[in-house]
Amino acid sequence: MKEAKINAKGKTPREVNSKLKKLAKEYDKIIIENPNAMHYLAAGLTGDVEVIIDGSAGYFAGTMIHGPRIEIKGNAGWFPADNMTRGKITIHGSAGDGVGQGIYGGTVIVKEDAGSRTGEIMKNGTIIIGGNSGFMTGLYMMGGQIIVLGNLGKDAGESIIRGKIYFKGKAESLGKNAKINKITGEERKELEKILEENGFKLEKTEYTKFKKIIPRSKRPFYGKEVEEG
């Protein structure tokens, strides 16, 4: 495996990303040192490359990536993995608002807590939150799945259209068009598989605590169907 390093200290996001894209053509693994919560790291990066951000990242980390595997050793700001189409982003700390906003595919993992609007307008893919997720988790969600090992804030599943939100703790309140159902045995097995593959070790009994939020209606904005959670 060919490995390269970028020292981000004193550089602009444009300079770091330009260097990253050049190195990604010939190196398998790239380590970004001294990121200092820089915004837009790895924006638009494509290809089968591993990127280690050795510290915290700012806003829009990994926005619009297609293929890379990005590991953030610290925290991330707002909108990590925004509009990702393929790949994987793992955040070892916490993250701000809008984790996985608008993703079309891939996997986003936050080991600790996430802010509000996790998975907003996501179309597909998987988002895993190891702690709690803030208000309006799954806002206008159109597909894919969100898995939260902790609690959900207010208005969970607000105006959800498609997709599922699995959670192990409590939901402070539900948003419009959201309802809570029990998970099936097959869903429980799938959750166990996904979480184990992504480094989460739960006792078997913990999986019995999961519930799911799904849409009440496939057409919540038409006619007079009940929308309230």
HELIX and SHEET records of a PDB file:
HELIX    1   1 PRO A   13  LEU A   23  1                                  11    
HELIX    2   2 GLY A  185  GLU A  197  1                                  13    
HELIX    3   3 LYS A  204  LYS A  209  5                                   6    
SHEET    1   A11 GLU A   3  ASN A   7  0                                        
SHEET    2   A11 LYS A  29  GLU A  33  1                                        
SHEET    3   A11 GLU A  50  ILE A  53  1                                        
SHEET    4   A11 HIS A  66  ILE A  72  1                                        
SHEET    5   A11 ARG A  86  ILE A  91  1                                        
SHEET    6   A11 THR A 107  VAL A 110  1                                        
SHEET    7   A11 THR A 126  ILE A 129  1                                        
SHEET    8   A11 MET A 142  VAL A 148  1                                        
SHEET    9   A11 ARG A 162  PHE A 167  1                                        
SHEET   10   A11 LYS A 211  PRO A 215 -1                                        
SHEET   11   A11 ALA A 178  LYS A 182 -1                                        
END                                                                             
